Amino acid sequence: MPLYEHIMIARQDISGAQAEGLIEEFTNIITENGGSVVNHEYWGVRPMAYKINKNRKGHYAMLRLDAPSAAVQEMERLQRLHEDVMRAVSFRVEAHEEGPSAIMQSKSGRDDRRGGRRDDRGPREDRPKRDDAPAAEAAPEAESTEE
């Protein structure tokens, strides 16, 4: 069966539990039509690039599907009719990536950072101090000519 990645955005004013319920509802539609959901990720409430139906944020979710195209089309049709789903898009892929998506990886990477770029350079005591740096000998001192 073909492989798909499906991303949907739900209204911001529903709860997280209701957003998870939407994922379960559309998972059931896929399984009833002969497909399976390999993996799903709930990305949480995220800001959008532009307003959709007067909403600035939305609940994002991604489903990795192994389903026939008829099942994906039926799910998309029902999402267009559902009042809580604002946008949805499906992509056919050759193979599903292993591990979490790029969005989830960036979320976990943010938790590891403390204080921005300073942590990337290593501990402060391992770095050379300014007075340990070699003096610049490239510029000779100018001679003063007083007459």
DRENPA-3360 file (N, C-alpha, C; in nm, 2 decimals, always signed):
BEGIN
1 = MPLYEHIM = +0.08/-0.12/+0.00/+0.00/+0.00/+0.00/+0.09/+0.12/+0.00 ~ +0.04/+0.23/-0.05/+0.12/+0.36/-0.05/+0.13/+0.42/+0.09 ~ +0.24/+0.49/+0.11/+0.26/+0.55/+0.23/+0.24/+0.70/+0.22 ~ +0.18/+0.76/+0.33/+0.14/+0.90/+0.33/+0.18/+0.96/+0.46 ~ +0.21/+1.09/+0.46/+0.22/+1.18/+0.58/+0.11/+1.28/+0.57 ~ +0.03/+1.29/+0.67/-0.09/+1.37/+0.67/-0.07/+1.47/+0.79 ~ -0.09/+1.60/+0.76/-0.08/+1.70/+0.87/-0.21/+1.78/+0.87 ~ -0.26/+1.80/+0.99/-0.39/+1.87/+1.01/-0.37/+1.98/+1.11;
9 = IARQDISG = -0.45/+2.08/+1.10/-0.45/+2.19/+1.19/-0.60/+2.21/+1.24 ~ -0.61/+2.20/+1.38/-0.74/+2.22/+1.44/-0.75/+2.35/+1.51 ~ -0.87/+2.40/+1.53/-0.90/+2.53/+1.59/-0.82/+2.54/+1.73 ~ -0.78/+2.66/+1.76/-0.71/+2.68/+1.88/-0.79/+2.68/+2.01 ~ -0.92/+2.70/+2.00/-1.00/+2.70/+2.12/-1.06/+2.57/+2.16 ~ -1.02/+2.46/+2.10/-1.05/+2.33/+2.15/-0.94/+2.28/+2.25 ~ -0.97/+2.19/+2.34/-0.87/+2.15/+2.44/-0.77/+2.05/+2.37 ~ -0.66/+2.02/+2.44/-0.57/+1.92/+2.39/-0.63/+1.78/+2.39;
17 = AQAEGLIE = -0.71/+1.75/+2.48/-0.78/+1.62/+2.48/-0.87/+1.61/+2.36 ~ -0.94/+1.72/+2.33/-1.03/+1.71/+2.21/-0.94/+1.70/+2.08 ~ -0.83/+1.76/+2.08/-0.74/+1.75/+1.96/-0.69/+1.60/+1.95 ~ -0.66/+1.54/+2.06/-0.62/+1.40/+2.06/-0.74/+1.31/+2.02 ~ -0.86/+1.35/+2.06/-0.98/+1.28/+2.01/-1.00/+1.29/+1.86 ~ -0.97/+1.40/+1.80/-0.97/+1.42/+1.66/-0.87/+1.32/+1.59 ~ -0.75/+1.31/+1.65/-0.66/+1.21/+1.59/-0.71/+1.07/+1.59 ~ -0.77/+1.03/+1.71/-0.83/+0.90/+1.72/-0.94/+0.88/+1.62;
25 = EFTNIITE = -1.03/+0.98/+1.60/-1.14/+0.97/+1.51/-1.09/+0.95/+1.37 ~ -0.99/+1.02/+1.33/-0.94/+1.00/+1.19/-0.86/+0.88/+1.18 ~ -0.80/+0.83/+1.28/-0.73/+0.70/+1.28/-0.83/+0.59/+1.26 ~ -0.95/+0.60/+1.32/-1.05/+0.49/+1.30/-1.10/+0.49/+1.16 ~ -1.11/+0.61/+1.10/-1.16/+0.62/+0.96/-1.06/+0.55/+0.87 ~ -0.93/+0.57/+0.89/-0.83/+0.50/+0.81/-0.84/+0.35/+0.83 ~ -0.85/+0.30/+0.95/-0.85/+0.16/+0.97/-0.98/+0.09/+0.92 ~ -1.09/+0.16/+0.93/-1.22/+0.11/+0.87/-1.21/+0.10/+0.72;
33 = NGGSVVNH = -1.13/+0.18/+0.65/-1.12/+0.17/+0.51/-1.00/+0.09/+0.46 ~ -0.94/+0.01/+0.54/-0.84/-0.08/+0.50/-0.70/-0.04/+0.51 ~ -0.67/+0.07/+0.59/-0.54/+0.12/+0.61/-0.49/+0.11/+0.75 ~ -0.38/+0.16/+0.78/-0.33/+0.16/+0.92/-0.25/+0.29/+0.94 ~ -0.25/+0.34/+1.06/-0.17/+0.45/+1.10/-0.04/+0.40/+1.17 ~ +0.07/+0.42/+1.10/+0.20/+0.37/+1.15/+0.24/+0.45/+1.28 ~ +0.22/+0.58/+1.28/+0.26/+0.66/+1.39/+0.18/+0.79/+1.38 ~ +0.16/+0.85/+1.50/+0.10/+0.99/+1.50/+0.18/+1.07/+1.60;
41 = EYWGVRPM = +0.18/+1.20/+1.57/+0.25/+1.29/+1.66/+0.16/+1.41/+1.68 ~ +0.14/+1.45/+1.81/+0.06/+1.57/+1.84/+0.17/+1.68/+1.87 ~ +0.17/+1.78/+1.78/+0.27/+1.89/+1.80/+0.23/+2.00/+1.89 ~ +0.11/+2.00/+1.94/+0.07/+2.10/+2.03/+0.01/+2.23/+1.96 ~ -0.01/+2.33/+2.04/-0.06/+2.46/+1.98/+0.06/+2.54/+1.93 ~ +0.05/+2.57/+1.81/+0.16/+2.65/+1.74/+0.11/+2.77/+1.67 ~ +0.18/+2.88/+1.66/+0.14/+2.99/+1.59/+0.14/+2.97/+1.44 ~ +0.05/+3.03/+1.37/+0.04/+3.01/+1.22/+0.10/+3.14/+1.15;
49 = AYKINKNR = +0.14/+3.12/+1.03/+0.20/+3.23/+0.96/+0.10/+3.34/+0.93 ~ -0.02/+3.30/+0.91/-0.13/+3.40/+0.88/-0.26/+3.35/+0.95 ~ -0.35/+3.44/+0.96/-0.48/+3.40/+1.03/-0.56/+3.31/+0.93 ~ -0.63/+3.21/+0.99/-0.72/+3.13/+0.93/-0.85/+3.13/+1.01 ~ -0.96/+3.18/+0.95/-1.09/+3.19/+1.02/-1.07/+3.26/+1.15 ~ -1.00/+3.37/+1.15/-0.98/+3.46/+1.27/-0.90/+3.39/+1.38 ~ -0.83/+3.28/+1.35/-0.74/+3.22/+1.45/-0.60/+3.24/+1.41 ~ -0.52/+3.27/+1.52/-0.37/+3.30/+1.50/-0.29/+3.17/+1.53;
57 = KGHYAMLR = -0.35/+3.08/+1.61/-0.28/+2.96/+1.65/-0.37/+2.84/+1.61 ~ -0.31/+2.72/+1.62/-0.39/+2.60/+1.60/-0.32/+2.48/+1.66 ~ -0.40/+2.37/+1.68/-0.35/+2.24/+1.72/-0.29/+2.17/+1.60 ~ -0.17/+2.14/+1.60/-0.11/+2.07/+1.49/-0.09/+1.92/+1.52 ~ -0.11/+1.83/+1.42/-0.09/+1.69/+1.44/-0.05/+1.63/+1.31 ~ +0.04/+1.53/+1.31/+0.09/+1.46/+1.20/+0.06/+1.31/+1.21 ~ +0.01/+1.25/+1.10/-0.02/+1.11/+1.10/+0.06/+1.05/+0.99 ~ +0.13/+0.94/+1.02/+0.20/+0.86/+0.92/+0.11/+0.74/+0.88;
65 = LDAPSAAV = +0.07/+0.74/+0.76/-0.03/+0.64/+0.71/+0.03/+0.54/+0.62 ~ -0.02/+0.42/+0.63/+0.00/+0.31/+0.53/-0.14/+0.27/+0.49 ~ -0.19/+0.33/+0.38/-0.33/+0.32/+0.35/-0.35/+0.33/+0.20 ~ -0.46/+0.27/+0.15/-0.50/+0.30/+0.01/-0.54/+0.44/-0.01 ~ -0.53/+0.49/-0.13/-0.57/+0.63/-0.16/-0.71/+0.66/-0.13 ~ -0.80/+0.56/-0.15/-0.94/+0.58/-0.12/-0.97/+0.61/+0.03 ~ -0.89/+0.55/+0.12/-0.90/+0.58/+0.26/-0.86/+0.72/+0.30 ~ -0.75/+0.76/+0.23/-0.70/+0.89/+0.26/-0.79/+1.00/+0.20;
73 = QEMERLQR = -0.85/+0.97/+0.09/-0.95/+1.07/+0.03/-1.07/+1.08/+0.12 ~ -1.12/+0.97/+0.17/-1.23/+0.97/+0.26/-1.20/+1.05/+0.39 ~ -1.08/+1.03/+0.44/-1.05/+1.10/+0.56/-1.04/+1.25/+0.53 ~ -0.98/+1.29/+0.42/-0.97/+1.43/+0.38/-1.11/+1.49/+0.36 ~ -1.20/+1.41/+0.30/-1.34/+1.46/+0.28/-1.41/+1.49/+0.41 ~ -1.39/+1.40/+0.51/-1.46/+1.42/+0.64/-1.39/+1.53/+0.71 ~ -1.26/+1.55/+0.69/-1.20/+1.67/+0.76/-1.25/+1.80/+0.70 ~ -1.28/+1.81/+0.58/-1.33/+1.93/+0.52/-1.47/+1.96/+0.58;
81 = LHEDVMRA = -1.54/+1.86/+0.61/-1.68/+1.88/+0.67/-1.67/+1.90/+0.82 ~ -1.57/+1.87/+0.89/-1.56/+1.88/+1.03/-1.53/+2.03/+1.07 ~ -1.61/+2.08/+1.17/-1.59/+2.22/+1.20/-1.47/+2.25/+1.28 ~ -1.41/+2.16/+1.34/-1.29/+2.19/+1.42/-1.16/+2.18/+1.34 ~ -1.16/+2.12/+1.22/-1.04/+2.11/+1.14/-1.04/+2.23/+1.05 ~ -0.93/+2.31/+1.06/-0.92/+2.43/+0.97/-0.85/+2.39/+0.84 ~ -0.74/+2.32/+0.85/-0.66/+2.28/+0.73/-0.61/+2.14/+0.74 ~ -0.59/+2.08/+0.63/-0.53/+1.94/+0.63/-0.46/+1.92/+0.49;
89 = VSFRVEAH = -0.35/+1.85/+0.49/-0.28/+1.82/+0.37/-0.21/+1.68/+0.38 ~ -0.21/+1.61/+0.27/-0.15/+1.48/+0.27/-0.04/+1.48/+0.16 ~ +0.07/+1.41/+0.20/+0.18/+1.39/+0.10/+0.21/+1.24/+0.09 ~ +0.23/+1.20/-0.03/+0.27/+1.06/-0.06/+0.42/+1.06/-0.05 ~ +0.47/+0.96/+0.03/+0.62/+0.95/+0.05/+0.66/+0.81/+0.01 ~ +0.79/+0.80/-0.02/+0.84/+0.67/-0.06/+0.86/+0.58/+0.06 ~ +0.91/+0.64/+0.17/+0.93/+0.56/+0.30/+0.92/+0.66/+0.41 ~ +0.87/+0.61/+0.53/+0.86/+0.69/+0.65/+0.99/+0.70/+0.71;
97 = EEGPSAIM = +1.02/+0.82/+0.76/+1.15/+0.85/+0.83/+1.14/+0.78/+0.97 ~ +1.25/+0.73/+1.01/+1.26/+0.67/+1.14/+1.27/+0.77/+1.25 ~ +1.22/+0.75/+1.36/+1.23/+0.85/+1.47/+1.13/+0.96/+1.46 ~ +1.14/+1.06/+1.55/+1.05/+1.17/+1.55/+1.07/+1.26/+1.43 ~ +0.97/+1.34/+1.40/+0.97/+1.44/+1.29/+1.07/+1.55/+1.32 ~ +1.09/+1.64/+1.23/+1.18/+1.75/+1.25/+1.12/+1.85/+1.35 ~ +0.99/+1.86/+1.35/+0.93/+1.95/+1.45/+0.95/+1.90/+1.59 ~ +0.93/+1.77/+1.61/+0.95/+1.71/+1.75/+1.10/+1.71/+1.79;
105 = QSKSGRDD = +1.19/+1.70/+1.69/+1.33/+1.71/+1.72/+1.37/+1.84/+1.77 ~ +1.32/+1.95/+1.70/+1.35/+2.08/+1.74/+1.29/+2.12/+1.88 ~ +1.18/+2.06/+1.91/+1.12/+2.08/+2.05/+1.21/+2.02/+2.15 ~ +1.26/+1.90/+2.13/+1.35/+1.84/+2.23/+1.49/+1.91/+2.23 ~ +1.53/+1.96/+2.12/+1.66/+2.03/+2.12/+1.65/+2.16/+2.20 ~ +1.53/+2.22/+2.20/+1.51/+2.35/+2.28/+1.53/+2.32/+2.43 ~ +1.48/+2.20/+2.47/+1.49/+2.17/+2.61/+1.63/+2.16/+2.66 ~ +1.72/+2.11/+2.57/+1.86/+2.09/+2.61/+1.94/+2.22/+2.62;
113 = RRGGRRDD = +1.90/+2.32/+2.55/+1.98/+2.44/+2.55/+1.95/+2.52/+2.67 ~ +2.06/+2.58/+2.72/+2.05/+2.67/+2.84/+2.13/+2.80/+2.81 ~ +2.06/+2.91/+2.78/+2.13/+3.03/+2.76/+2.18/+3.06/+2.62 ~ +2.13/+2.99/+2.53/+2.17/+3.02/+2.39/+2.30/+2.96/+2.34 ~ +2.37/+3.04/+2.27/+2.49/+2.99/+2.20/+2.61/+2.96/+2.29 ~ +2.61/+3.01/+2.41/+2.72/+2.99/+2.50/+2.75/+2.85/+2.53 ~ +2.64/+2.77/+2.54/+2.66/+2.62/+2.57/+2.73/+2.55/+2.46 ~ +2.72/+2.60/+2.33/+2.78/+2.54/+2.22/+2.93/+2.55/+2.22;
121 = RGPREDRP = +2.98/+2.65/+2.29/+3.13/+2.67/+2.29/+3.20/+2.59/+2.40 ~ +3.13/+2.53/+2.49/+3.19/+2.45/+2.59/+3.19/+2.53/+2.72 ~ +3.24/+2.47/+2.83/+3.24/+2.53/+2.96/+3.34/+2.65/+2.95 ~ +3.31/+2.75/+3.03/+3.39/+2.88/+3.03/+3.53/+2.85/+3.07 ~ +3.56/+2.77/+3.16/+3.70/+2.75/+3.21/+3.79/+2.68/+3.10 ~ +3.73/+2.61/+3.00/+3.81/+2.55/+2.90/+3.85/+2.64/+2.79 ~ +3.79/+2.76/+2.78/+3.82/+2.85/+2.68/+3.93/+2.94/+2.72 ~ +4.02/+2.98/+2.62/+4.13/+3.07/+2.66/+4.08/+3.21/+2.70;
129 = KRDDAPAA = +4.15/+3.27/+2.79/+4.11/+3.40/+2.84/+4.17/+3.50/+2.75 ~ +4.12/+3.62/+2.76/+4.16/+3.73/+2.66/+4.31/+3.76/+2.69 ~ +4.36/+3.76/+2.81/+4.50/+3.80/+2.83/+4.59/+3.68/+2.80 ~ +4.54/+3.56/+2.77/+4.62/+3.45/+2.73/+4.64/+3.45/+2.58 ~ +4.56/+3.53/+2.51/+4.57/+3.54/+2.36/+4.71/+3.60/+2.32 ~ +4.77/+3.56/+2.22/+4.90/+3.61/+2.17/+4.88/+3.76/+2.13 ~ +4.98/+3.84/+2.16/+4.98/+3.98/+2.12/+4.99/+4.00/+1.97 ~ +4.93/+4.09/+1.92/+4.94/+4.12/+1.77/+5.07/+4.19/+1.74;
137 = EAAPEAES = +5.16/+4.12/+1.68/+5.29/+4.18/+1.65/+5.30/+4.23/+1.50 ~ +5.19/+4.22/+1.43/+5.20/+4.25/+1.29/+5.21/+4.40/+1.27 ~ +5.16/+4.49/+1.35/+5.17/+4.63/+1.33/+5.28/+4.69/+1.42 ~ +5.39/+4.74/+1.35/+5.50/+4.80/+1.42/+5.46/+4.93/+1.48 ~ +5.53/+4.97/+1.59/+5.49/+5.10/+1.65/+5.54/+5.21/+1.56 ~ +5.47/+5.32/+1.55/+5.51/+5.43/+1.47/+5.60/+5.52/+1.55 ~ +5.71/+5.57/+1.48/+5.81/+5.65/+1.54/+5.75/+5.79/+1.55 ~ +5.78/+5.86/+1.66/+5.73/+5.99/+1.67/+5.84/+6.09/+1.63;
145 = TEE = +5.81/+6.17/+1.54/+5.90/+6.27/+1.49/+5.86/+6.41/+1.54 ~ +5.93/+6.46/+1.64/+5.90/+6.59/+1.70/+6.02/+6.68/+1.66 ~ +5.99/+6.78/+1.60/+6.10/+6.88/+1.56/+6.08/+7.01/+1.62;
% end
